[in-house]
Amino acid sequence: MNDTAHRAVAIVGVGAVLPDAPNAPAFWNNIKNKRYSIYDVPSDRWRLDDYYDPDPAAPDKSYSKIGGWVQGFEFDWKRFRIPPRVAAAMDQSQQWAVTIAAEALADYGYPDRP
Protein backbone atom coordinates (compact mmCIF):
# COMPACT_ATOMS: atom_id res chain seq x y z
CA MET A 1 0.00 0.00 0.00
CA ASN A 2 1.31 3.46 -0.89
CA ASP A 3 1.69 6.09 1.79
CA THR A 4 -0.74 8.81 0.73
CA ALA A 5 -0.60 10.93 3.87
CA HIS A 6 1.83 13.44 2.36
CA ARG A 7 0.65 13.58 -1.23
CA ALA A 8 0.03 17.02 -2.67
CA VAL A 9 -3.50 18.08 -3.49
CA ALA A 10 -4.30 20.67 -6.13
CA ILE A 11 -7.47 22.76 -6.04
CA VAL A 12 -8.25 23.10 -9.73
CA GLY A 13 -11.94 23.98 -9.90
CA VAL A 14 -14.37 26.05 -7.90
CA GLY A 15 -18.11 25.93 -7.29
CA ALA A 16 -20.45 27.76 -4.95
CA VAL A 17 -24.05 28.29 -3.86
CA LEU A 18 -24.11 31.31 -1.55
CA PRO A 19 -26.43 34.13 -0.49
CA ASP A 20 -27.12 36.33 -3.52
CA ALA A 21 -24.80 34.11 -5.59
CA PRO A 22 -26.09 30.92 -7.24
CA ASN A 23 -22.58 30.14 -8.52
CA ALA A 24 -18.92 31.11 -8.09
CA PRO A 25 -18.82 33.78 -10.84
CA ALA A 26 -21.82 35.53 -9.28
CA PHE A 27 -20.11 35.43 -5.87
CA TRP A 28 -16.96 36.98 -7.32
CA ASN A 29 -19.10 39.64 -8.98
CA ASN A 30 -20.71 40.40 -5.60
CA ILE A 31 -17.27 40.80 -4.03
CA LYS A 32 -16.10 43.16 -6.78
CA ASN A 33 -19.30 45.20 -6.46
CA LYS A 34 -19.13 45.21 -2.63
CA ARG A 35 -22.58 43.65 -2.38
CA TYR A 36 -23.71 43.06 1.19
CA SER A 37 -25.61 39.77 1.42
CA ILE A 38 -26.69 39.75 5.06
CA TYR A 39 -30.40 40.30 5.67
CA ASP A 40 -33.15 39.88 8.24
CA VAL A 41 -34.40 36.34 8.68
CA PRO A 42 -36.89 35.60 5.87
CA SER A 43 -40.36 34.69 7.17
CA ASP A 44 -40.26 31.38 5.28
CA ARG A 45 -36.96 30.34 6.92
CA TRP A 46 -37.99 30.19 10.57
CA ARG A 47 -40.42 31.91 12.90
CA LEU A 48 -38.58 34.71 14.65
CA ASP A 49 -40.90 34.45 17.67
CA ASP A 50 -39.79 30.85 18.24
CA TYR A 51 -36.03 31.39 18.07
CA TYR A 52 -35.15 35.02 18.71
CA ASP A 53 -34.40 36.60 22.07
CA PRO A 54 -32.38 39.82 22.38
CA ASP A 55 -30.72 38.39 25.51
CA PRO A 56 -27.50 36.59 24.46
CA ALA A 57 -27.74 34.43 27.59
CA ALA A 58 -31.23 33.11 26.77
CA PRO A 59 -31.04 29.31 26.40
CA ASP A 60 -31.84 27.71 23.03
CA LYS A 61 -32.35 31.09 21.34
CA SER A 62 -30.54 33.31 18.89
CA TYR A 63 -29.93 36.95 19.72
CA SER A 64 -29.45 37.79 16.05
CA LYS A 65 -32.15 38.54 13.49
CA ILE A 66 -29.80 38.58 10.52
CA GLY A 67 -27.92 36.05 8.42
CA GLY A 68 -26.84 35.03 4.96
CA TRP A 69 -29.70 33.20 3.25
CA VAL A 70 -29.58 31.24 0.00
CA GLN A 71 -32.84 32.08 -1.74
CA GLY A 72 -34.33 31.10 -5.08
CA PHE A 73 -32.20 27.95 -5.49
CA GLU A 74 -33.82 25.36 -7.75
CA PHE A 75 -32.25 21.91 -7.92
CA ASP A 76 -32.00 20.50 -11.45
CA TRP A 77 -32.50 16.83 -10.61
CA LYS A 78 -32.93 15.91 -14.28
CA ARG A 79 -29.44 17.20 -15.09
CA PHE A 80 -27.98 14.74 -12.60
CA ARG A 81 -30.35 11.90 -13.58
CA ILE A 82 -31.68 11.64 -10.05
CA PRO A 83 -35.10 9.98 -9.83
CA PRO A 84 -37.86 12.41 -8.78
CA ARG A 85 -38.65 10.59 -5.53
CA VAL A 86 -34.99 10.53 -4.53
CA ALA A 87 -34.60 14.22 -5.40
CA ALA A 88 -37.69 15.06 -3.34
CA ALA A 89 -36.17 13.25 -0.34
CA MET A 90 -32.81 15.05 -0.60
CA ASP A 91 -31.96 17.69 1.95
CA GLN A 92 -31.27 21.10 0.47
CA SER A 93 -27.64 20.92 1.60
CA GLN A 94 -27.28 17.67 -0.39
CA GLN A 95 -28.73 19.40 -3.44
CA TRP A 96 -26.27 22.26 -2.99
CA ALA A 97 -23.35 19.81 -2.64
CA VAL A 98 -24.21 18.01 -5.89
CA THR A 99 -24.63 21.32 -7.72
CA ILE A 100 -21.40 22.78 -6.33
CA ALA A 101 -19.40 19.64 -7.14
CA ALA A 102 -20.67 19.70 -10.73
CA GLU A 103 -19.76 23.39 -11.03
CA ALA A 104 -16.26 22.75 -9.66
CA LEU A 105 -15.71 19.87 -12.09
CA ALA A 106 -16.94 22.00 -15.00
CA ASP A 107 -14.68 24.86 -13.87
CA TYR A 108 -11.76 22.44 -13.96
CA GLY A 109 -12.72 21.42 -17.49
CA TYR A 110 -14.17 17.98 -16.81
CA PRO A 111 -14.87 15.83 -18.79
CA ASP A 112 -12.64 17.33 -21.48
CA ARG A 113 -9.55 17.33 -19.24
CA PRO A 114 -8.14 14.12 -17.75
N, CA, C and O of each residue as an XYZ file, in Angstrom:
456
protein
N       0.847     -1.178      0.000
C       0.000      0.000      0.000
C       0.891      1.239      0.000
O       1.871      1.305      0.742
N       0.553      2.208     -0.822
C       1.306      3.457     -0.890
C       0.937      4.373      0.268
O      -0.211      4.420      0.709
N       1.938      5.097      0.746
C       1.688      6.090      1.786
C       1.143      7.351      1.125
O       1.863      8.038      0.399
N      -0.112      7.651      1.372
C      -0.745      8.811      0.734
C      -0.910      9.990      1.686
O      -1.513     10.998      1.319
N      -0.393      9.880      2.878
C      -0.599     10.934      3.875
C       0.046     12.256      3.483
O      -0.419     13.315      3.903
N       1.105     12.212      2.689
C       1.826     13.441      2.365
C       1.769     13.780      0.882
O       2.627     14.506      0.380
N       0.781     13.271      0.185
C       0.649     13.582     -1.234
C       0.046     14.968     -1.397
O      -0.833     15.377     -0.639
N       0.534     15.677     -2.396
C       0.026     17.024     -2.671
C      -1.380     16.955     -3.254
O      -1.730     16.013     -3.965
N      -2.158     17.948     -2.944
C      -3.504     18.076     -3.485
C      -3.579     19.423     -4.190
O      -3.124     20.438     -3.662
N      -4.155     19.422     -5.381
C      -4.304     20.675     -6.128
C      -5.780     21.034     -6.215
O      -6.604     20.202     -6.593
N      -6.108     22.253     -5.872
C      -7.467     22.759     -6.036
C      -7.526     23.350     -7.441
O      -6.891     24.368     -7.720
N      -8.285     22.712     -8.318
C      -8.252     23.103     -9.732
C      -9.596     23.572    -10.277
O      -9.685     23.982    -11.434
N     -10.619     23.517     -9.472
C     -11.939     23.975     -9.901
C     -12.682     24.549     -8.715
O     -12.389     24.214     -7.567
N     -13.636     25.407     -8.990
C     -14.374     26.047     -7.904
C     -15.868     26.021     -8.215
O     -16.281     26.128     -9.370
N     -16.657     25.878     -7.176
C     -18.112     25.927     -7.293
C     -18.677     26.545     -6.029
O     -18.034     26.517     -4.979
N     -19.870     27.100     -6.121
C     -20.455     27.756     -4.949
C     -21.958     27.924     -5.102
O     -22.464     28.113     -6.208
N     -22.654     27.854     -3.997
C     -24.048     28.288     -3.858
C     -24.055     29.092     -2.567
O     -23.898     28.537     -1.479
N     -24.239     30.404     -2.693
C     -24.112     31.306     -1.554
C     -25.236     32.342     -1.573
O     -25.926     32.485     -2.582
N     -25.426     33.062     -0.474
C     -26.432     34.126     -0.487
C     -26.168     35.124     -1.618
O     -25.051     35.616     -1.777
N     -27.186     35.406     -2.380
C     -27.115     36.328     -3.523
C     -26.137     35.880     -4.603
O     -25.740     36.687     -5.443
N     -25.745     34.622     -4.595
C     -24.805     34.110     -5.591
C     -25.082     32.630     -5.857
O     -24.653     31.776     -5.081
N     -25.793     32.316     -6.940
C     -26.094     30.921     -7.236
C     -24.898     30.136     -7.759
O     -24.984     28.919     -7.922
N     -23.773     30.821     -8.027
C     -22.577     30.145     -8.521
C     -21.345     30.989     -8.186
O     -21.462     32.119     -7.712
N     -20.166     30.422     -8.442
C     -18.921     31.107     -8.090
C     -18.715     32.423     -8.846
O     -18.297     33.403     -8.229
N     -18.991     32.489    -10.159
C     -18.815     33.777    -10.840
C     -19.710     34.884    -10.257
O     -19.286     36.035    -10.154
N     -20.929     34.538     -9.884
C     -21.824     35.533     -9.277
C     -21.277     35.992     -7.924
O     -21.374     37.171     -7.581
N     -20.707     35.067     -7.162
C     -20.110     35.433     -5.873
C     -18.944     36.399     -6.076
O     -18.826     37.399     -5.367
N     -18.088     36.094     -7.042
C     -16.956     36.980     -7.316
C     -17.454     38.358     -7.750
O     -16.891     39.380     -7.356
N     -18.493     38.379     -8.549
C     -19.097     39.642     -8.976
C     -19.607     40.433     -7.768
O     -19.437     41.651     -7.702
N     -20.225     39.743     -6.823
C     -20.708     40.398     -5.603
C     -19.553     41.002     -4.803
O     -19.672     42.098     -4.255
N     -18.445     40.282     -4.744
C     -17.273     40.803     -4.032
C     -16.764     42.066     -4.721
O     -16.517     43.079     -4.067
N     -16.609     42.002     -6.036
C     -16.102     43.165     -6.779
C     -17.021     44.373     -6.636
O     -16.559     45.513     -6.586
N     -18.329     44.113     -6.569
C     -19.304     45.201     -6.461
C     -19.644     45.568     -5.016
O     -20.527     46.388     -4.768
N     -18.935     44.953     -4.065
C     -19.128     45.214     -2.631
C     -20.578     45.010     -2.199
O     -21.122     45.781     -1.409
N     -21.187     43.961     -2.732
C     -22.577     43.654     -2.383
C     -22.631     43.037     -0.990
O     -21.875     42.117     -0.679
N     -23.507     43.538     -0.177
C     -23.713     43.058      1.188
C     -24.868     42.066      1.160
O     -25.984     42.424      0.783
N     -24.613     40.830      1.553
C     -25.614     39.774      1.420
C     -26.105     39.248      2.758
O     -26.429     38.066      2.880
N     -26.162     40.104      3.750
C     -26.693     39.749      5.064
C     -28.013     40.491      5.242
O     -28.087     41.708      5.072
N     -29.055     39.733      5.588
C     -30.405     40.296      5.670
C     -31.116     39.795      6.923
O     -30.635     38.901      7.620
N     -32.267     40.393      7.186
C     -33.146     39.883      8.238
C     -33.596     38.473      7.872
O     -33.642     38.102      6.699
N     -33.925     37.700      8.898
C     -34.398     36.338      8.681
C     -35.663     36.364      7.823
O     -36.632     37.029      8.188
N     -35.673     35.653      6.687
C     -36.894     35.604      5.872
C     -38.006     34.865      6.625
O     -37.736     33.918      7.363
N     -39.226     35.290      6.440
C     -40.355     34.691      7.168
C     -40.551     33.219      6.823
O     -41.113     32.470      7.624
N     -40.101     32.792      5.649
C     -40.259     31.383      5.280
C     -39.113     30.510      5.802
O     -39.153     29.291      5.637
N     -38.100     31.106      6.423
C     -36.957     30.343      6.923
C     -37.246     29.769      8.308
O     -37.191     28.555      8.503
N     -37.547     30.622      9.249
C     -37.995     30.193     10.575
C     -38.718     31.331     11.263
O     -38.495     32.511     10.990
N     -39.613     30.917     12.186
C     -40.421     31.914     12.900
C     -39.550     32.621     13.933
O     -39.029     32.002     14.861
N     -39.408     33.901     13.753
C     -38.580     34.708     14.645
C     -39.043     34.588     16.098
O     -38.219     34.537     17.011
N     -40.355     34.542     16.313
C     -40.896     34.454     17.672
C     -40.451     33.177     18.389
O     -40.345     33.159     19.615
N     -40.192     32.117     17.634
C     -39.794     30.848     18.241
C     -38.311     30.804     18.617
O     -37.935     30.095     19.551
N     -37.473     31.545     17.908
C     -36.030     31.386     18.068
C     -35.269     32.636     18.499
O     -34.117     32.536     18.921
N     -35.872     33.777     18.404
C     -35.153     35.020     18.708
C     -35.402     35.489     20.134
O     -36.527     35.464     20.633
N     -34.314     35.920     20.777
C     -34.396     36.597     22.068
C     -33.232     37.583     22.104
O     -32.093     37.179     21.868
N     -33.475     38.845     22.387
C     -32.377     39.820     22.379
C     -31.320     39.564     23.458
O     -30.226     40.128     23.410
N     -31.653     38.716     24.425
C     -30.719     38.395     25.506
C     -29.748     37.300     25.036
O     -30.178     36.172     24.796
N     -28.459     37.603     24.902
C     -27.498     36.589     24.455
C     -27.398     35.385     25.387
O     -26.936     34.324     24.968
N     -27.819     35.527     26.630
C     -27.742     34.425     27.588
C     -28.993     33.546     27.577
O     -29.032     32.535     28.280
N     -29.999     33.901     26.808
C     -31.235     33.106     26.766
C     -30.931     31.723     26.187
O     -30.333     31.620     25.116
N     -31.339     30.661     26.885
C     -31.035     29.311     26.397
C     -31.842     28.961     25.142
O     -33.006     29.338     25.004
N     -31.196     28.238     24.245
C     -31.836     27.711     23.030
C     -32.438     28.793     22.142
O     -33.428     28.549     21.451
N     -31.857     29.969     22.157
C     -32.349     31.085     21.344
C     -31.183     31.735     20.612
O     -30.020     31.551     20.970
N     -31.516     32.486     19.596
C     -30.540     33.314     18.889
C     -30.801     34.768     19.243
O     -31.953     35.196     19.321
N     -29.740     35.522     19.455
C     -29.929     36.949     19.722
C     -29.703     37.778     18.457
O     -29.596     39.002     18.516
N     -29.634     37.101     17.326
C     -29.452     37.794     16.050
C     -30.672     37.579     15.161
O     -31.258     36.496     15.139
N     -31.038     38.610     14.439
C     -32.153     38.537     13.491
C     -31.652     38.562     12.051
O     -32.449     38.661     11.118
N     -30.351     38.473     11.868
C     -29.798     38.580     10.518
C     -28.975     37.346     10.170
O     -28.565     36.586     11.047
N     -28.743     37.161      8.881
C     -27.920     36.054      8.417
C     -27.769     36.100      6.908
O     -28.353     36.948      6.233
N     -26.981     35.182      6.397
C     -26.841     35.027      4.956
C     -27.741     33.888      4.509
O     -27.589     32.760      4.978
N     -28.667     34.162      3.619
C     -29.703     33.200      3.250
C     -29.654     32.911      1.755
O     -29.759     33.823      0.935
N     -29.493     31.644      1.405
C     -29.581     31.244      0.001
C     -31.058     31.220     -0.345
O     -31.840     30.503      0.280
N     -31.435     32.004     -1.341
C     -32.840     32.075     -1.745
C     -32.955     31.856     -3.250
O     -32.054     32.212     -4.009
N     -34.054     31.277     -3.665
C     -34.327     31.097     -5.083
C     -33.576     29.944     -5.724
O     -33.576     29.825     -6.949
N     -32.934     29.090     -4.931
C     -32.205     27.951     -5.486
C     -33.194     26.901     -5.975
O     -34.110     26.516     -5.249
N     -33.008     26.444     -7.197
C     -33.824     25.361     -7.747
C     -32.899     24.240     -8.186
O     -32.022     24.442     -9.026
N     -33.094     23.066     -7.620
C     -32.249     21.915     -7.924
C     -32.677     21.281     -9.238
O     -33.852     20.965     -9.428
N     -31.728     21.096    -10.137
C     -31.997     20.499    -11.449
C     -31.738     18.995    -11.387
O     -30.711     18.512    -11.862
N     -32.678     18.267    -10.800
C     -32.502     16.832    -10.607
C     -32.392     16.073    -11.928
O     -31.738     15.032    -11.987
N     -33.017     16.577    -12.976
C     -32.933     15.912    -14.282
C     -31.506     15.952    -14.823
O     -31.035     14.982    -15.416
N     -30.828     17.063    -14.621
C     -29.444     17.204    -15.093
C     -28.550     16.113    -14.523
O     -27.644     15.625    -15.199
N     -28.810     15.734    -13.276
C     -27.979     14.745    -12.596
C     -28.577     13.335    -12.659
O     -28.050     12.400    -12.056
N     -29.677     13.198    -13.392
C     -30.354     11.901    -13.578
C     -30.742     11.275    -12.239
O     -30.605     10.069    -12.034
N     -31.219     12.109    -11.352
C     -31.675     11.642    -10.046
C     -33.179     11.418    -10.146
O     -33.905     12.313    -10.577
N     -33.659     10.241     -9.756
C     -35.099      9.981     -9.825
C     -35.885     11.011     -9.002
O     -35.413     11.461     -7.958
N     -37.068     11.379     -9.467
C     -37.860     12.415     -8.785
C     -38.094     12.135     -7.302
O     -38.008     13.049     -6.482
N     -38.389     10.886     -6.950
C     -38.648     10.586     -5.534
C     -37.383     10.728     -4.690
O     -37.446     11.161     -3.540
N     -36.251     10.368     -5.254
C     -34.986     10.529     -4.535
C     -34.675     12.015     -4.375
O     -34.281     12.462     -3.297
N     -34.854     12.774     -5.452
C     -34.598     14.217     -5.401
C     -35.493     14.895     -4.373
O     -35.050     15.793     -3.656
N     -36.748     14.472     -4.298
C     -37.686     15.065     -3.341
C     -37.282     14.758     -1.899
O     -37.602     15.523     -0.989
N     -36.581     13.643     -1.688
C     -36.166     13.251     -0.342
C     -34.813     13.852      0.051
O     -34.404     13.754      1.208
N     -34.124     14.469     -0.899
C     -32.807     15.049     -0.605
C     -32.944     16.315      0.230
O     -33.836     17.133      0.005
N     -32.054     16.459      1.187
C     -31.959     17.691      1.953
C     -31.395     18.776      1.045
O     -30.646     18.485      0.113
N     -31.752     20.012      1.313
C     -31.271     21.100      0.472
C     -29.742     21.181      0.462
O     -29.152     21.521     -0.563
N     -29.105     20.876      1.574
C     -27.637     20.917      1.595
C     -27.045     19.839      0.686
O     -25.975     20.042      0.113
N     -27.723     18.699      0.547
C     -27.277     17.673     -0.392
C     -27.427     18.167     -1.829
O     -26.557     17.928     -2.667
N     -28.519     18.846     -2.105
C     -28.725     19.405     -3.441
C     -27.648     20.436     -3.758
O     -27.117     20.465     -4.868
N     -27.331     21.270     -2.793
C     -26.267     22.260     -2.991
C     -24.940     21.559     -3.265
O     -24.205     21.956     -4.169
N     -24.626     20.513     -2.486
C     -23.350     19.809     -2.635
C     -23.203     19.216     -4.034
O     -22.140     19.328     -4.645
N     -24.251     18.591     -4.539
C     -24.205     18.013     -5.886
C     -24.000     19.112     -6.926
O     -23.187     18.967     -7.838
N     -24.730     20.198     -6.786
C     -24.634     21.320     -7.724
C     -23.246     21.955     -7.682
O     -22.669     22.252     -8.727
N     -22.715     22.162     -6.494
C     -21.397     22.777     -6.325
C     -20.302     21.872     -6.884
O     -19.384     22.346     -7.553
N     -20.398     20.571     -6.611
C     -19.398     19.635     -7.139
C     -19.400     19.642     -8.663
O     -18.338     19.635     -9.285
N     -20.581     19.656     -9.266
C     -20.672     19.698    -10.730
C     -20.067     20.988    -11.274
O     -19.379     20.971    -12.295
N     -20.322     22.105    -10.596
C     -19.760     23.386    -11.033
C     -18.236     23.373    -10.923
O     -17.547     23.871    -11.814
N     -17.709     22.810     -9.841
C     -16.255     22.747     -9.663
C     -15.612     21.865    -10.729
O     -14.558     22.209    -11.265
N     -16.236     20.740    -11.037
C     -15.705     19.869    -12.090
C     -15.745     20.561    -13.446
O     -14.797     20.455    -14.224
N     -16.830     21.267    -13.735
C     -16.936     22.002    -15.001
C     -15.901     23.121    -15.055
O     -15.312     23.371    -16.106
N     -15.675     23.799    -13.922
C     -14.680     24.865    -13.872
C     -13.284     24.317    -14.154
O     -12.460     24.984    -14.780
N     -13.030     23.118    -13.694
C     -11.757     22.443    -13.960
C     -11.626     22.090    -15.440
O     -10.521     22.068    -15.983
N     -12.747     21.816    -16.084
C     -12.721     21.424    -17.486
C     -13.188     19.998    -17.720
O     -13.104     19.496    -18.841
N     -13.674     19.346    -16.687
C     -14.173     17.982    -16.811
C     -15.439     17.980    -17.648
O     -16.267     18.872    -17.461
N     -15.644     17.047    -18.548
C     -14.874     15.829    -18.786
C     -13.804     15.967    -19.861
O     -13.165     14.976    -20.212
N     -13.592     17.157    -20.387
C     -12.636     17.326    -21.480
C     -11.185     17.202    -21.034
O     -10.315     16.870    -21.840
N     -10.917     17.466    -19.761
C      -9.551     17.330    -19.242
C      -9.449     16.043    -18.449
O     -10.406     15.645    -17.785
N      -8.300     15.387    -18.511
C      -8.143     14.119    -17.754
C      -8.052     14.357    -16.258
O      -7.919     13.405    -15.488
